[in-house]
Amino acid sequence: MGAQGGVWSAGGGGFVMCGSLFTWTLIVVVVVVSRVEAGCGERENPTCCTGRNNECFEHTKRRTVCYCDTYCQKTGDCCDDYQRVCQISAIDCVVGSWGGWSSCTSPCGVGSTERSRRVSVPPRNGGTPCPDLRQRRGCFGNDAVCSGAKEVAKILPDSFKRSFKDPWRRPHMLMKEEKASYCVYLRLTQSSAACKLRLWSAQLVRERLVCVECQSDAMSKSDRCSGDGIEKNRTFWAAASVPGCHGSWVRESSSEGCHCAPYSLLFV
């Protein structure tokens, strides 16, 4: 026996076939899935990324690549739903006010100064990143010691040291007040070729640490020797008995009431 008939139901969206010995039903269901626009909303958590992250991407409905990181706002390649998805709970960066400018890095001459500010609220969920937190600008140091940096020290070997009593001094003659000497330790940074002409000045070579004694006779009214240097700043010197012998040095330290070791130098 065969099938006796069949009925097609177009309205029902299926096909029904009936027979005397068996009845079977074939139903074909057509499911129409609306195509959802791809983008940041299709990503797994977190849907959005902060900063620049090339791995934070999705595809548009045309299957081209689009991005869901904060940097896409600058490059213009954000997904179409970036604003809707990523900016709903976005928290922009908030910074405090600028602090004061620091002192000039150079007490004398050209240097730099800077100021900074802190982050009050860090950016989250794709919020606007923080602006610059540090600023720097040039400056010109004019400290009170800068006048000393313009001085050129005159030096001689310690063989010129006066350590004898004047045999011609009369008892009624006034003695010049003797001031306590002090020592200055300076590291040479430069010396001219003319310094090689004399034995004592030939020892004035770069990177050598020298002790220069400031004695009472060489002191000015301020109780110091002219050109005795400034710590961490280059100053200049000249050999008084060797024409053309000059250079520069940097003061490292000083000691009051002391005398340099033999074969050292003197301020004059």
Residue pairs with C-beta under 8 A, 6 or more apart in sequence:
1 19
1 20
1 21
2 19
3 17
3 18
3 19
3 20
4 18
4 19
4 20
5 18
5 19
6 15
6 16
6 17
6 18
7 16
7 17
7 18
8 15
8 16
9 15
9 16
13 27
13 28
13 29
13 30
14 25
14 26
14 27
14 28
14 29
15 26
15 27
15 28
16 25
16 26
16 27
17 23
17 24
17 25
17 26
35 61
36 42
37 60
37 61
37 80
37 81
38 58
38 59
38 60
38 61
38 79
39 58
39 60
39 66
39 68
39 79
39 80
39 81
39 82
39 85
40 47
40 48
40 58
40 68
40 79
40 81
40 82
40 85
40 86
41 47
41 81
41 84
41 85
42 58
43 56
43 58
43 68
46 125
47 68
47 85
47 86
48 56
48 68
48 69
48 70
48 82
48 85
48 86
48 90
48 125
48 126
49 55
49 56
49 68
49 69
49 70
49 126
50 69
50 70
50 123
50 124
50 125
50 126
50 127
50 129
51 69
51 70
51 71
51 129
52 69
52 70
52 71
53 69
53 71
54 67
54 69
56 67
56 68
56 69
57 65
57 66
57 67
57 68
58 65
58 66
58 67
58 68
58 79
59 65
59 66
60 66
60 79
60 80
65 77
66 72
66 77
66 78
66 79
66 80
66 82
67 75
67 77
67 78
67 79
67 82
68 78
68 79
68 82
68 85
68 86
68 126
69 126
70 123
70 126
70 127
70 128
70 129
72 78
72 79
72 82
73 82
79 85
86 125
86 126
87 126
89 125
90 123
90 124
90 125
90 126
90 127
90 128
91 121
91 123
91 124
91 125
91 127
92 121
92 123
92 127
92 128
93 119
93 121
93 122
93 123
93 127
93 128
93 129
93 130
93 131
94 119
94 120
94 121
95 117
95 118
95 119
95 120
95 130
95 131
95 133
96 117
96 118
96 119
96 120
97 117
98 115
98 116
98 117
98 135
99 115
99 116
99 117
100 115
101 113
101 114
101 115
101 137
102 113
102 114
102 115
103 113
104 111
104 112
104 113
104 139
104 140
104 141
105 111
105 112
105 113
105 139
105 141
106 139
106 141
106 233
107 141
107 143
107 145
107 146
107 230
107 233
108 141
108 142
108 143
108 145
108 146
108 149
108 230
108 233
109 140
109 141
109 146
109 149
110 138
110 139
110 140
110 141
111 138
111 139
111 140
111 141
112 136
112 137
112 138
112 139
113 136
113 137
113 138
113 139
114 134
114 135
114 136
114 137
115 134
115 135
116 133
116 134
116 135
117 133
118 133
119 130
119 133
122 130
123 129
123 130
145 230
148 227
148 228
148 229
148 230
148 235
149 230
149 233
149 235
151 226
151 227
151 235
151 236
152 226
152 227
152 235
152 236
152 237
152 238
152 246
153 212
153 225
153 226
153 227
153 228
153 229
153 235
153 236
153 237
153 238
153 267
154 226
154 227
154 237
154 238
154 240
154 267
154 268
155 212
155 237
155 238
155 239
155 240
155 265
155 266
155 267
155 268
156 239
156 240
156 241
156 265
156 266
156 268
157 200
157 263
157 264
157 265
157 266
158 213
158 260
158 262
158 263
158 264
158 265
158 266
159 200
160 266
160 268
161 213
161 215
161 266
162 215
162 217
169 175
176 216
177 216
178 216
179 216
179 219
179 223
180 216
180 256
180 257
181 213
181 214
181 215
181 216
181 257
181 258
181 259
182 213
182 214
182 254
182 255
182 256
182 257
182 258
183 211
183 212
183 213
183 214
183 254
183 255
183 258
183 259
183 260
184 211
184 212
184 213
184 214
184 225
184 228
184 229
184 251
184 253
184 254
185 209
185 210
185 211
185 212
185 251
185 252
185 253
185 254
185 255
186 209
186 210
186 212
186 229
186 249
186 250
186 251
186 252
187 207
187 208
187 209
187 210
187 249
187 250
187 252
188 204
188 205
188 206
188 207
188 208
188 209
188 210
188 247
188 248
188 249
189 206
189 207
189 234
189 247
189 248
189 249
189 250
190 206
190 247
190 248
191 204
191 205
191 206
191 245
191 246
191 247
192 244
192 245
192 246
192 247
194 242
194 243
194 244
194 245
194 246
195 201
195 202
195 204
195 239
195 242
195 245
195 246
195 247
196 202
197 242
197 244
197 245
198 239
198 241
198 242
198 245
201 239
201 242
201 245
204 210
204 239
204 245
204 247
209 252
210 249
210 264
210 265
211 260
211 261
211 264
211 265
212 228
212 260
212 264
212 265
212 266
212 267
213 258
213 259
213 260
213 264
213 265
213 266
213 267
214 224
214 225
214 228
214 267
215 266
215 267
218 225
218 226
218 266
218 267
218 268
219 225
220 226
225 267
226 267
227 235
227 236
227 237
227 267
228 251
228 254
228 267
229 235
229 249
229 250
229 251
230 251
231 250
231 251
231 252
231 253
232 250
232 251
233 250
233 251
234 248
234 249
234 250
235 248
235 249
235 250
235 251
236 246
236 247
236 248
236 249
237 246
237 247
237 248
237 249
238 245
238 246
239 245
239 246
240 268
